[in-house]
Amino acid sequence: MVTPRFGFMLPISDPFGLGTPDIAAAARHAEQVGAGTVWVGDHLAFHTPVVEATVALSVAAAATERVRLGFGVLLLALRHPAWTAKQLTSLQVLSGQRLEVGIGVGGENPAEWAAGGIPVQERGTRTDAILSVLPDLLSGNPAKIGAPYHLDVPPLAPHGDMPPLWIGGRSEQALRRAARHGDGWIGMFADEQRLASALGHLRRCCTELARPVPRIGLLVFTHIGDPAKGRAETARFLEAQYRIPFEKVERYTAIGTANEVAAKLDRFARVGVDEFILFPAATDHHSQYEQLGQTLELIGAA
């Protein structure tokens, strides 16, 4: 079993109505307690206020020295591909090449796609069109982006090394996309059985494409502490953030004492996860970062 890596989601949204969090302080804190990566999601508009992803990671880059900077995940099809590539290459250079680029198709909030002028039914096709040339765009090579864009993009400079590319999503199309393009795959809302099924399909896709199996990432909503308080806060968080009844997704969360959360993460690791994205579902993310740091020590000792 590969020793897993652990990253924390930054608090770029406001599901509890407490105001915009201090993203710089959160990134510094995550780095101090042992996170390997800080991650952000991506939405133009969502159910709660949300800070734009590239701005959030730029703040995190300036506030930290070591921790890697991850998009988990970027809604690439909602953005202009050339300008987005320019933002990514700039962030890669200015951060000292600490970027991890996760890509997903989204679609759960049609209003943001309408606001962006992108038909939501085209998001998969557009994502694939950009992914086919993204290594050129991020490596300073000219690129031709096909339909529906029909763009000739000149070399984008400055640029650094090609960052690791992660593909998010549980659908068959997402798993095939990860097999074709990804250095890693990111899953979400999964228990051990659902995860094992997805990994089996991913491995079959890789075999068909004669591609190596990518790294396996999993986003897990966590709350360490009193289980009753943890369930209540996690329910409030998920229902505000995603408009999902907590009962439908509770089994996918990791709530309880540090030992209980560590045990659940260990079970995921034994299925095949080697990159955890831990998302504190709590009003006090700083307290949860401290608790997660102690949990990582437990996992390391085990």
C-alpha positions as CSV (number, residue, x, y, z in Angstrom):
1,M,0.0,0.0,0.0
2,V,1.4,3.4,-1.0
3,T,1.7,5.8,1.9
4,P,-1.0,8.4,1.3
5,R,-0.6,12.1,1.1
6,F,-3.0,14.5,2.9
7,G,-4.2,17.9,1.9
8,F,-6.8,20.3,3.3
9,M,-9.6,22.3,1.6
10,L,-9.3,26.0,2.2
11,P,-12.5,27.8,3.5
12,I,-13.3,29.9,0.4
13,S,-17.1,29.7,0.9
14,D,-19.4,30.8,3.6
15,P,-22.0,28.2,4.3
16,F,-22.6,29.3,7.9
17,G,-23.0,33.0,7.1
18,L,-20.0,34.1,9.2
19,G,-18.4,36.2,6.5
20,T,-15.5,35.6,4.1
21,P,-12.7,33.7,6.0
22,D,-9.1,34.7,6.1
23,I,-7.7,32.5,3.3
24,A,-4.1,33.5,3.9
25,A,-4.2,32.6,7.6
26,A,-6.0,29.3,6.8
27,A,-3.3,28.4,4.2
28,R,-0.5,29.2,6.7
29,H,-2.2,27.2,9.4
30,A,-2.7,24.2,7.1
31,E,0.9,24.3,6.2
32,Q,2.0,24.5,9.8
33,V,0.0,21.4,10.9
34,G,1.3,19.2,8.2
35,A,-0.9,19.5,5.1
36,G,0.9,18.6,1.9
37,T,-1.5,20.5,-0.3
38,V,-4.2,23.2,0.2
39,W,-7.1,22.8,-2.2
40,V,-9.9,25.0,-3.4
41,G,-13.1,24.3,-5.3
42,D,-14.3,26.4,-8.3
43,H,-17.7,28.2,-8.9
44,L,-18.8,31.4,-10.6
45,A,-21.9,31.4,-8.4
46,F,-23.1,28.8,-5.9
47,H,-25.5,28.2,-3.1
48,T,-23.2,30.2,-0.7
49,P,-20.8,33.1,-1.2
50,V,-17.6,31.8,-2.7
51,V,-14.2,33.4,-3.5
52,E,-12.9,32.9,-7.0
53,A,-10.5,29.9,-7.2
54,T,-7.4,31.4,-8.9
55,V,-7.6,34.4,-6.6
56,A,-7.8,32.2,-3.5
57,L,-4.8,30.1,-4.5
58,S,-2.8,33.2,-5.4
59,V,-3.5,34.4,-1.8
60,A,-2.5,31.0,-0.5
61,A,0.7,31.0,-2.6
62,A,1.8,34.3,-1.2
63,A,1.1,33.3,2.4
64,T,3.0,29.9,2.3
65,E,6.4,28.5,1.4
66,R,6.1,24.7,1.1
67,V,2.6,23.5,0.7
68,R,1.3,22.6,-2.7
69,L,-1.6,24.5,-4.3
70,G,-4.5,22.5,-5.7
71,F,-7.6,23.1,-7.7
72,G,-10.1,20.5,-6.6
73,V,-11.6,21.0,-9.1
74,L,-11.4,23.7,-11.7
75,L,-14.5,24.0,-14.0
76,L,-12.4,24.4,-17.1
77,A,-15.3,24.4,-19.6
78,L,-16.8,27.4,-17.8
79,R,-13.7,29.5,-18.5
80,H,-11.9,30.9,-21.5
81,P,-9.2,28.3,-22.2
82,A,-6.4,30.6,-23.2
83,W,-6.9,33.0,-20.4
84,T,-7.2,30.2,-17.9
85,A,-4.0,28.6,-19.1
86,K,-2.3,32.0,-18.7
87,Q,-3.5,32.2,-15.1
88,L,-2.3,28.7,-14.4
89,T,1.2,29.2,-15.9
90,S,1.5,32.5,-14.0
91,L,0.6,30.9,-10.8
92,Q,2.9,28.0,-11.4
93,V,5.8,30.3,-12.0
94,L,5.1,32.7,-9.1
95,S,4.4,30.0,-6.6
96,G,7.7,28.2,-7.2
97,Q,6.1,25.4,-9.2
98,R,3.7,24.2,-6.5
99,L,0.6,23.8,-8.6
100,E,-1.7,20.8,-8.8
101,V,-4.5,21.2,-11.4
102,G,-7.7,19.3,-10.9
103,I,-10.3,19.5,-13.7
104,G,-14.0,18.6,-13.5
105,V,-17.2,19.3,-15.5
106,G,-19.5,20.4,-12.7
107,G,-23.0,21.2,-13.8
108,E,-24.9,21.1,-10.5
109,N,-25.7,24.8,-10.7
110,P,-27.0,25.6,-14.2
111,A,-27.4,29.3,-13.3
112,E,-23.6,29.8,-13.3
113,W,-23.2,28.2,-16.7
114,A,-26.0,30.4,-18.1
115,A,-24.2,33.4,-16.6
116,G,-21.0,32.3,-18.2
117,G,-22.7,31.9,-21.6
118,I,-21.8,28.2,-21.8
119,P,-24.5,25.6,-22.6
120,V,-24.4,23.2,-19.6
121,Q,-24.9,20.3,-22.0
122,E,-21.6,21.1,-23.7
123,R,-19.4,21.0,-20.6
124,G,-18.1,17.5,-21.2
125,T,-17.2,18.2,-24.9
126,R,-15.6,21.5,-24.1
127,T,-13.6,20.0,-21.2
128,D,-12.3,17.2,-23.5
129,A,-11.3,19.7,-26.2
130,I,-9.2,21.7,-23.8
131,L,-7.7,18.7,-22.1
132,S,-6.4,17.4,-25.4
133,V,-4.1,20.5,-25.7
134,L,-3.7,21.5,-22.1
135,P,-0.1,20.1,-21.8
136,D,0.9,22.3,-24.7
137,L,-0.9,25.4,-23.3
138,L,0.8,25.0,-19.9
139,S,4.2,24.1,-21.4
140,G,4.7,27.2,-23.6
141,N,3.8,25.5,-26.9
142,P,1.4,26.9,-29.5
143,A,-1.9,25.0,-29.5
144,K,-5.0,24.7,-31.7
145,I,-8.1,24.1,-29.7
146,G,-10.8,22.4,-31.7
147,A,-14.6,22.6,-31.7
148,P,-16.5,24.4,-30.4
149,Y,-13.6,26.8,-29.7
150,H,-11.6,26.9,-33.0
151,L,-8.8,28.9,-31.3
152,D,-5.1,29.3,-32.3
153,V,-3.3,30.0,-29.1
154,P,0.3,31.3,-29.3
155,P,3.0,30.2,-26.8
156,L,2.2,31.4,-23.3
157,A,5.1,32.7,-21.4
158,P,6.4,32.7,-18.7
159,H,5.7,29.0,-17.9
160,G,7.1,26.4,-15.6
161,D,6.9,22.6,-15.6
162,M,3.6,20.9,-16.5
163,P,1.8,20.6,-13.2
164,P,0.2,17.3,-12.1
165,L,-3.2,16.9,-13.7
166,W,-6.1,15.5,-11.7
167,I,-9.5,14.6,-13.1
168,G,-12.6,14.7,-10.9
169,G,-15.9,12.9,-11.1
170,R,-17.6,9.5,-10.6
171,S,-19.3,9.1,-13.9
172,E,-18.1,6.6,-16.5
173,Q,-17.1,9.6,-18.7
174,A,-15.1,11.1,-15.9
175,L,-13.3,7.8,-15.1
176,R,-12.4,7.4,-18.8
177,R,-11.2,11.0,-18.9
178,A,-9.0,10.4,-15.9
179,A,-7.6,7.3,-17.6
180,R,-6.8,9.2,-20.7
181,H,-5.5,12.5,-19.4
182,G,-4.9,12.3,-15.6
183,D,-1.9,11.9,-13.4
184,G,-4.6,11.4,-10.7
185,W,-8.3,10.9,-10.2
186,I,-10.4,12.6,-7.5
187,G,-13.5,11.1,-6.2
188,M,-16.1,12.5,-3.8
189,F,-19.1,11.2,-1.8
190,A,-17.9,7.6,-1.7
191,D,-17.8,4.8,0.8
192,E,-15.4,1.8,0.5
193,Q,-17.8,-0.2,-1.7
194,R,-18.5,2.7,-4.1
195,L,-14.8,3.6,-4.2
196,A,-13.8,0.0,-5.0
197,S,-16.3,-0.1,-7.9
198,A,-15.1,3.2,-9.3
199,L,-11.4,2.1,-9.1
200,G,-12.2,-1.2,-10.8
201,H,-13.7,0.7,-13.7
202,L,-10.8,3.1,-13.8
203,R,-8.3,0.3,-14.0
204,R,-10.2,-1.3,-16.8
205,C,-10.2,2.0,-18.7
206,C,-6.5,2.3,-18.2
207,T,-5.9,-1.2,-19.5
208,E,-8.0,-0.5,-22.6
209,L,-6.0,2.7,-23.3
210,A,-2.7,1.1,-22.4
211,R,-2.2,3.9,-19.8
212,P,-0.8,3.6,-16.3
213,V,-3.4,3.8,-13.5
214,P,-3.4,7.4,-12.1
215,R,-3.0,8.3,-8.4
216,I,-6.3,7.9,-6.5
217,G,-7.6,10.9,-4.7
218,L,-10.6,11.2,-2.5
219,L,-12.3,14.3,-1.0
220,V,-13.7,13.4,2.5
221,F,-15.8,15.8,4.7
222,T,-14.4,15.5,8.2
223,H,-15.3,16.7,11.7
224,I,-13.1,15.7,14.6
225,G,-14.5,16.0,18.2
226,D,-17.8,15.2,19.9
227,P,-19.8,13.0,17.5
228,A,-23.1,14.6,18.1
229,K,-21.8,18.1,17.6
230,G,-19.9,16.9,14.6
231,R,-23.0,15.4,12.9
232,A,-25.0,18.6,13.6
233,E,-22.3,20.9,12.1
234,T,-21.6,18.7,9.2
235,A,-25.3,18.5,8.4
236,R,-25.6,22.3,8.5
237,F,-22.5,22.6,6.3
238,L,-23.5,20.1,3.6
239,E,-27.1,21.2,3.4
240,A,-26.1,24.9,3.1
241,Q,-23.2,24.3,0.7
242,Y,-24.7,21.6,-1.6
243,R,-28.5,21.6,-0.8
244,I,-28.1,17.9,-0.1
245,P,-30.1,16.2,2.7
246,F,-27.5,15.0,5.2
247,E,-29.0,11.6,5.5
248,K,-28.1,10.9,1.9
249,V,-24.4,11.5,2.3
250,E,-23.6,10.9,6.0
251,R,-22.0,7.5,5.3
252,Y,-19.5,9.3,3.1
253,T,-18.2,11.6,5.9
254,A,-15.6,11.0,8.6
255,I,-17.0,12.2,11.9
256,G,-15.9,11.4,15.5
257,T,-12.8,11.3,17.5
258,A,-9.3,11.6,16.0
259,N,-8.9,7.8,16.3
260,E,-12.2,7.1,14.6
261,V,-11.5,9.5,11.7
262,A,-8.0,8.0,11.3
263,A,-9.5,4.5,11.2
264,K,-11.9,5.5,8.5
265,L,-9.2,7.1,6.4
266,D,-7.1,4.0,6.8
267,R,-9.9,1.9,5.4
268,F,-10.1,4.2,2.4
269,A,-6.3,3.9,2.0
270,R,-6.5,0.1,2.0
271,V,-9.0,0.3,-0.9
272,G,-6.5,2.3,-2.9
273,V,-6.6,6.0,-1.9
274,D,-3.2,7.6,-1.9
275,E,-4.2,11.3,-1.9
276,F,-6.7,12.6,0.6
277,I,-8.4,16.0,0.4
278,L,-9.8,16.6,3.8
279,F,-12.7,19.1,4.0
280,P,-13.5,20.3,7.5
281,A,-17.3,20.7,7.7
282,A,-17.3,23.0,10.7
283,T,-17.8,26.6,11.9
284,D,-14.2,26.7,13.2
285,H,-11.9,25.5,10.5
286,H,-8.8,26.5,12.5
287,S,-9.7,24.2,15.3
288,Q,-10.4,21.4,12.8
289,Y,-7.0,22.0,11.2
290,E,-5.3,21.5,14.6
291,Q,-7.3,18.3,15.1
292,L,-6.5,17.1,11.6
293,G,-2.8,17.7,12.2
294,Q,-3.0,15.5,15.3
295,T,-4.9,12.9,13.3
296,L,-2.2,12.8,10.6
297,E,0.3,12.1,13.4
298,L,-1.8,9.2,14.5
299,I,-1.9,7.8,11.0
300,G,1.9,8.3,10.6
301,A,2.5,6.5,13.9
302,A,0.3,3.6,12.8
